[in-house]
Amino acid sequence: MGVDSGLPDFRGTEGFWRAYPPYARLGLRFEELADPEHFADDPALAWGFYGHRLNLYRRTVPHAGFAVLRRWAERLPTTVFTSNVDGQFQRAGFAPGDVAEVHGSIHHMQCVRLCGHGVWPADGVGVTVDEESMRAVGDLPACPGCGALARPAILMFGDAGWDDTHAAPALARHSDWLRERRDGLAVVELGAGTALPTVRRRSELASAATGALVRINVREPEVRHGRGVGIAGRAAATLAAIDEALTRP
């Protein structure tokens, strides 16, 4: 969903390394960098990766496909379930309470020590990144409670220290919303892969009663259980085409 806004494609090492040549030179994959251990072992490396992403997401404008979804949401009850941590749905106008972020949000911080301060907005957090080395330089974000290093409130790989207190309420509301509307639900799934199938499983289960699943995916559009429609296409163009078809006399 974010690629059409100009965000890097993190699926597979080639796309990731094209976006971040310094990591290609080091032979570091996305999964290796998205590891909470780096905040203890090498904070400049960890915040070089997440600080660059935070800066990038802040200046990225959601593509026109988000506006299509917003127009549909104005006509029909809608909720969003996303594994993206970039905050693009909220920036496109969706109410934060209507966006369930199953992996958390880069726009919120937590203490690496889980000192009890909880999760706070990253609005005042700034990280300077040397784009040649992709390492953070200068002061790193700190917990306002205890002064220890802060990290994004994101579920990373092998992460036993994620504080999900910010994400949990919207996820619970999303589950309640699905239970109330199961018999009349249509699901539009955008760009969800099979390597981490969290979103795919949720969309397939949510649409099981109706079979009304539209899977939009450039590489993996197949609907293997046969209850839905797969479209091999990019998010923005496909949403625009569907919207045009829906409004055609």
C-alpha positions as a LaTeX table, in Angstrom:
\begin{tabular}{lrrr}
\hline
Residue & $x$ (\AA) & $y$ (\AA) & $z$ (\AA) \\
\hline
Met1 & 0.00 & 0.00 & 0.00 \\
Gly2 & 2.81 & 2.41 & 0.79 \\
Val3 & 4.91 & 1.75 & $-2.29$ \\
Asp4 & 2.65 & 3.89 & $-4.50$ \\
Ser5 & 3.33 & 6.80 & $-2.13$ \\
Gly6 & 7.04 & 6.37 & $-2.88$ \\
Leu7 & 7.94 & 4.32 & 0.20 \\
Pro8 & 10.53 & 1.53 & $-0.11$ \\
Asp9 & 9.43 & $-2.03$ & $-0.80$ \\
Phe10 & 10.77 & $-4.07$ & 2.11 \\
Arg11 & 9.63 & $-7.40$ & 0.64 \\
Gly12 & 12.73 & $-9.37$ & $-0.32$ \\
Thr13 & 16.35 & $-8.35$ & $-0.01$ \\
Glu14 & 16.68 & $-6.89$ & $-3.51$ \\
Gly15 & 13.96 & $-4.26$ & $-3.06$ \\
Phe16 & 15.23 & $-3.39$ & 0.41 \\
Trp17 & 18.84 & $-3.11$ & $-0.70$ \\
Arg18 & 17.93 & $-0.95$ & $-3.71$ \\
Ala19 & 16.34 & 1.48 & $-1.26$ \\
Tyr20 & 19.24 & 1.29 & 1.21 \\
Pro21 & 22.60 & 0.65 & $-0.51$ \\
Pro22 & 24.61 & 0.96 & 2.74 \\
Tyr23 & 22.80 & $-2.11$ & 4.09 \\
Ala24 & 23.51 & $-3.95$ & 0.83 \\
Arg25 & 27.22 & $-3.27$ & 1.29 \\
Leu26 & 26.99 & $-4.63$ & 4.83 \\
Gly27 & 24.87 & $-7.59$ & 3.71 \\
Leu28 & 22.20 & $-6.75$ & 6.30 \\
Arg29 & 18.62 & $-7.79$ & 5.54 \\
Phe30 & 15.47 & $-6.06$ & 6.78 \\
Glu31 & 14.79 & $-8.88$ & 9.24 \\
Glu32 & 18.27 & $-8.52$ & 10.71 \\
Leu33 & 17.93 & $-4.76$ & 11.19 \\
Ala34 & 14.39 & $-4.92$ & 12.62 \\
Asp35 & 15.74 & $-6.65$ & 15.72 \\
Pro36 & 15.24 & $-5.09$ & 19.17 \\
Glu37 & 18.63 & $-6.39$ & 20.30 \\
His38 & 20.33 & $-3.61$ & 18.33 \\
Phe39 & 18.93 & $-1.00$ & 20.74 \\
Ala40 & 21.07 & $-2.63$ & 23.44 \\
Asp41 & 24.08 & $-3.69$ & 21.35 \\
Asp42 & 24.39 & $-0.85$ & 18.83 \\
Pro43 & 21.88 & 1.98 & 19.40 \\
Ala44 & 23.32 & 4.12 & 16.58 \\
Leu45 & 22.68 & 1.30 & 14.10 \\
Ala46 & 19.17 & 0.72 & 15.45 \\
Trp47 & 18.21 & 4.39 & 15.38 \\
Gly48 & 19.87 & 4.87 & 11.99 \\
Phe49 & 17.39 & 2.37 & 10.60 \\
Tyr50 & 14.30 & 3.53 & 12.48 \\
Gly51 & 15.22 & 7.22 & 12.50 \\
His52 & 15.51 & 7.25 & 8.71 \\
Arg53 & 12.13 & 5.55 & 8.41 \\
Leu54 & 10.53 & 7.95 & 10.89 \\
Asn55 & 11.82 & 10.95 & 8.92 \\
Leu56 & 10.71 & 9.39 & 5.62 \\
Tyr57 & 7.19 & 8.57 & 6.81 \\
Arg58 & 6.72 & 12.06 & 8.20 \\
Arg59 & 7.32 & 13.68 & 4.83 \\
Thr60 & 5.46 & 11.13 & 2.70 \\
Val61 & 2.08 & 12.13 & 1.25 \\
Pro62 & $-0.49$ & 9.29 & 0.97 \\
His63 & $-1.27$ & 8.39 & $-2.65$ \\
Ala64 & $-4.68$ & 8.86 & $-4.30$ \\
Gly65 & $-5.79$ & 5.33 & $-3.43$ \\
Phe66 & $-6.18$ & 6.38 & 0.19 \\
Ala67 & $-8.66$ & 9.05 & $-0.91$ \\
Val68 & $-10.68$ & 6.37 & $-2.73$ \\
Leu69 & $-10.89$ & 4.34 & 0.47 \\
Arg70 & $-11.90$ & 7.44 & 2.43 \\
Arg71 & $-14.76$ & 8.11 & $-0.01$ \\
Trp72 & $-15.98$ & 4.53 & 0.39 \\
Ala73 & $-15.70$ & 4.90 & 4.17 \\
Glu74 & $-17.95$ & 7.95 & 4.06 \\
Arg75 & $-20.73$ & 5.81 & 2.53 \\
Leu76 & $-20.27$ & 2.54 & 4.42 \\
Pro77 & $-19.12$ & 1.60 & 7.95 \\
Thr78 & $-15.40$ & 0.90 & 7.62 \\
Thr79 & $-12.46$ & $-0.21$ & 9.73 \\
Val80 & $-8.79$ & $-0.60$ & 8.83 \\
Phe81 & $-6.50$ & $-3.46$ & 9.86 \\
Thr82 & $-2.87$ & $-2.89$ & 8.87 \\
Ser83 & 0.58 & $-4.34$ & 9.46 \\
Asn84 & 2.13 & $-1.09$ & 8.22 \\
Val85 & 3.69 & 1.09 & 10.93 \\
Asp86 & 3.91 & 4.26 & 8.82 \\
Gly87 & 0.72 & 6.05 & 9.94 \\
Gln88 & $-0.38$ & 6.71 & 6.36 \\
Phe89 & $-4.03$ & 5.81 & 6.97 \\
Gln90 & $-4.31$ & 8.39 & 9.75 \\
Arg91 & $-2.54$ & 10.98 & 7.64 \\
Ala92 & $-5.03$ & 10.27 & 4.83 \\
Gly93 & $-7.91$ & 11.15 & 7.15 \\
Phe94 & $-8.94$ & 7.93 & 8.85 \\
Ala95 & $-9.71$ & 8.40 & 12.54 \\
Pro96 & $-6.94$ & 6.87 & 14.71 \\
Gly97 & $-9.51$ & 4.79 & 16.56 \\
Asp98 & $-10.61$ & 3.20 & 13.28 \\
Val99 & $-7.08$ & 2.03 & 12.37 \\
Ala100 & $-5.95$ & $-1.21$ & 14.01 \\
Glu101 & $-2.13$ & $-1.36$ & 13.78 \\
Val102 & $-1.25$ & $-4.96$ & 14.50 \\
His103 & 2.50 & $-4.23$ & 14.56 \\
Gly104 & 2.26 & $-0.85$ & 16.31 \\
Ser105 & 3.29 & 2.57 & 15.04 \\
Ile106 & 6.62 & 4.26 & 14.41 \\
His107 & 4.95 & 7.51 & 15.48 \\
His108 & 4.89 & 6.33 & 19.10 \\
Met109 & 7.78 & 5.64 & 21.47 \\
Gln110 & 8.43 & 3.37 & 24.43 \\
Cys111 & 11.23 & 2.80 & 26.92 \\
Val112 & 13.64 & $-0.04$ & 26.16 \\
Arg113 & 13.57 & $-0.89$ & 29.87 \\
Leu114 & 9.77 & $-0.94$ & 30.08 \\
Cys115 & 10.14 & 1.29 & 33.14 \\
Gly116 & 6.40 & 1.88 & 33.44 \\
His117 & 6.26 & 5.25 & 31.70 \\
Gly118 & 4.16 & 3.69 & 28.96 \\
Val119 & 3.88 & 4.75 & 25.32 \\
Trp120 & 4.08 & 8.38 & 24.17 \\
Pro121 & 3.77 & 10.21 & 20.82 \\
Ala122 & 6.95 & 10.67 & 18.80 \\
Asp123 & 5.91 & 14.19 & 17.77 \\
Gly124 & 8.91 & 15.83 & 19.41 \\
Val125 & 11.40 & 13.09 & 18.53 \\
Gly126 & 14.07 & 14.00 & 16.00 \\
Val127 & 16.88 & 11.71 & 14.81 \\
Thr128 & 19.76 & 12.79 & 12.58 \\
Val129 & 20.98 & 10.01 & 10.30 \\
Asp130 & 24.20 & 9.87 & 8.29 \\
Glu131 & 22.86 & 8.50 & 5.01 \\
Glu132 & 26.26 & 7.17 & 3.93 \\
Ser133 & 26.61 & 4.88 & 6.93 \\
Met134 & 22.89 & 4.79 & 7.88 \\
Arg135 & 23.86 & 5.35 & 11.50 \\
Ala136 & 22.29 & 7.87 & 13.86 \\
Val137 & 24.49 & 10.74 & 14.98 \\
Gly138 & 24.09 & 13.00 & 17.98 \\
Asp139 & 21.65 & 12.53 & 20.83 \\
Leu140 & 19.31 & 9.57 & 20.65 \\
Pro141 & 15.68 & 9.55 & 21.87 \\
Ala142 & 15.34 & 9.00 & 25.60 \\
Cys143 & 12.51 & 7.91 & 27.86 \\
Pro144 & 11.02 & 10.95 & 29.65 \\
Gly145 & 10.31 & 8.74 & 32.64 \\
Cys146 & 13.68 & 7.23 & 33.50 \\
Gly147 & 16.10 & 8.68 & 30.93 \\
Ala148 & 16.93 & 5.31 & 29.35 \\
Leu149 & 17.06 & 4.84 & 25.59 \\
Ala150 & 13.71 & 5.00 & 23.81 \\
Arg151 & 12.65 & 2.90 & 20.84 \\
Pro152 & 9.64 & 2.88 & 18.50 \\
Ala153 & 6.56 & 1.13 & 19.90 \\
Ile154 & 6.68 & $-1.41$ & 17.08 \\
Leu155 & 6.62 & $-5.20$ & 17.13 \\
Met156 & 10.02 & $-6.24$ & 15.78 \\
Phe157 & 11.37 & $-9.71$ & 14.95 \\
Gly158 & 11.82 & $-11.85$ & 18.05 \\
Asp159 & 10.50 & $-8.98$ & 20.14 \\
Ala160 & 9.57 & $-9.81$ & 23.72 \\
Gly161 & 9.71 & $-6.18$ & 24.81 \\
Trp162 & 7.04 & $-4.51$ & 22.68 \\
Asp163 & 4.69 & $-2.34$ & 24.72 \\
Asp164 & 1.37 & $-2.78$ & 22.92 \\
Thr165 & $-0.70$ & $-0.56$ & 25.22 \\
His166 & $-1.19$ & 2.06 & 22.49 \\
Ala167 & $-2.10$ & $-0.46$ & 19.78 \\
Ala168 & $-4.30$ & $-2.77$ & 21.88 \\
Pro169 & $-7.50$ & $-0.65$ & 22.18 \\
Ala170 & $-7.88$ & $-0.14$ & 18.41 \\
Leu171 & $-7.19$ & $-3.82$ & 17.80 \\
Ala172 & $-9.88$ & $-4.78$ & 20.32 \\
Arg173 & $-12.36$ & $-2.36$ & 18.73 \\
His174 & $-11.57$ & $-3.84$ & 15.32 \\
Ser175 & $-12.33$ & $-7.37$ & 16.55 \\
Asp176 & $-15.62$ & $-6.21$ & 18.10 \\
Trp177 & $-16.52$ & $-4.39$ & 14.87 \\
Leu178 & $-15.95$ & $-7.56$ & 12.83 \\
Arg179 & $-18.13$ & $-9.67$ & 15.12 \\
Glu180 & $-21.00$ & $-7.19$ & 14.76 \\
Arg181 & $-20.86$ & $-7.09$ & 10.94 \\
Arg182 & $-19.67$ & $-10.57$ & 9.96 \\
Asp183 & $-22.69$ & $-11.41$ & 7.80 \\
Gly184 & $-22.56$ & $-8.29$ & 5.61 \\
Leu185 & $-18.84$ & $-7.73$ & 5.29 \\
Ala186 & $-16.69$ & $-7.01$ & 2.25 \\
Val187 & $-12.90$ & $-7.01$ & 2.64 \\
Val188 & $-10.44$ & $-5.13$ & 0.44 \\
Glu189 & $-6.90$ & $-6.42$ & 1.03 \\
Leu190 & $-4.01$ & $-4.39$ & $-0.36$ \\
Gly191 & $-0.49$ & $-5.70$ & $-0.83$ \\
Ala192 & $-0.50$ & $-8.23$ & 2.01 \\
Gly193 & 2.18 & $-10.85$ & 1.45 \\
Thr194 & 2.56 & $-14.48$ & 2.44 \\
Ala195 & 5.94 & $-14.29$ & 4.20 \\
Leu196 & 4.21 & $-12.70$ & 7.20 \\
Pro197 & 0.59 & $-13.70$ & 6.58 \\
Thr198 & $-1.02$ & $-11.81$ & 9.50 \\
Val199 & $-3.15$ & $-9.57$ & 7.29 \\
Arg200 & $-4.03$ & $-12.36$ & 4.84 \\
Arg201 & $-5.28$ & $-14.61$ & 7.61 \\
Arg202 & $-7.35$ & $-11.81$ & 9.11 \\
Ser203 & $-8.94$ & $-10.88$ & 5.78 \\
Glu204 & $-9.71$ & $-14.51$ & 4.88 \\
Leu205 & $-11.30$ & $-15.22$ & 8.26 \\
Ala206 & $-13.24$ & $-11.94$ & 8.27 \\
Ser207 & $-14.70$ & $-12.61$ & 4.82 \\
Ala208 & $-15.36$ & $-16.33$ & 5.36 \\
Ala209 & $-19.11$ & $-15.88$ & 5.86 \\
Thr210 & $-19.63$ & $-13.81$ & 2.72 \\
Gly211 & $-16.78$ & $-14.75$ & 0.37 \\
Ala212 & $-16.53$ & $-11.03$ & $-0.40$ \\
Leu213 & $-12.75$ & $-10.67$ & $-0.48$ \\
Val214 & $-10.93$ & $-8.51$ & $-3.02$ \\
Arg215 & $-7.19$ & $-9.25$ & $-2.89$ \\
Ile216 & $-5.08$ & $-6.62$ & $-4.69$ \\
Asn217 & $-1.46$ & $-7.71$ & $-4.94$ \\
Val218 & 1.20 & $-7.28$ & $-7.63$ \\
Arg219 & 3.03 & $-10.54$ & $-6.88$ \\
Glu220 & 0.64 & $-12.82$ & $-4.98$ \\
Pro221 & $-2.99$ & $-12.13$ & $-5.93$ \\
Glu222 & $-4.22$ & $-15.73$ & $-5.72$ \\
Val223 & $-7.19$ & $-16.48$ & $-3.45$ \\
Arg224 & $-6.34$ & $-20.09$ & $-2.69$ \\
His225 & $-9.52$ & $-21.00$ & $-0.82$ \\
Gly226 & $-11.59$ & $-19.83$ & $-3.81$ \\
Arg227 & $-13.81$ & $-17.38$ & $-1.90$ \\
Gly228 & $-12.98$ & $-14.01$ & $-3.37$ \\
Val229 & $-11.36$ & $-12.21$ & $-6.27$ \\
Gly230 & $-7.62$ & $-11.73$ & $-6.81$ \\
Ile231 & $-6.35$ & $-8.79$ & $-8.86$ \\
Ala232 & $-2.71$ & $-8.59$ & $-9.94$ \\
Gly233 & $-2.16$ & $-4.85$ & $-9.76$ \\
Arg234 & $-0.80$ & $-1.92$ & $-7.82$ \\
Ala235 & $-2.88$ & $-0.38$ & $-5.05$ \\
Ala236 & $-3.48$ & 3.15 & $-6.35$ \\
Ala237 & $-4.34$ & 2.24 & $-9.95$ \\
Thr238 & $-6.53$ & $-0.72$ & $-9.00$ \\
Leu239 & $-8.50$ & 1.23 & $-6.39$ \\
Ala240 & $-9.06$ & 4.01 & $-8.93$ \\
Ala241 & $-10.32$ & 1.50 & $-11.52$ \\
Ile242 & $-12.70$ & $-0.15$ & $-9.03$ \\
Asp243 & $-13.98$ & 3.25 & $-7.92$ \\
Glu244 & $-14.63$ & 4.26 & $-11.52$ \\
Ala245 & $-16.52$ & 1.01 & $-12.16$ \\
Leu246 & $-18.65$ & 1.52 & $-9.05$ \\
Thr247 & $-19.66$ & 5.03 & $-10.10$ \\
Arg248 & $-20.30$ & 4.18 & $-13.76$ \\
Pro249 & $-24.00$ & 4.59 & $-14.76$ \\
\hline
\end{tabular}
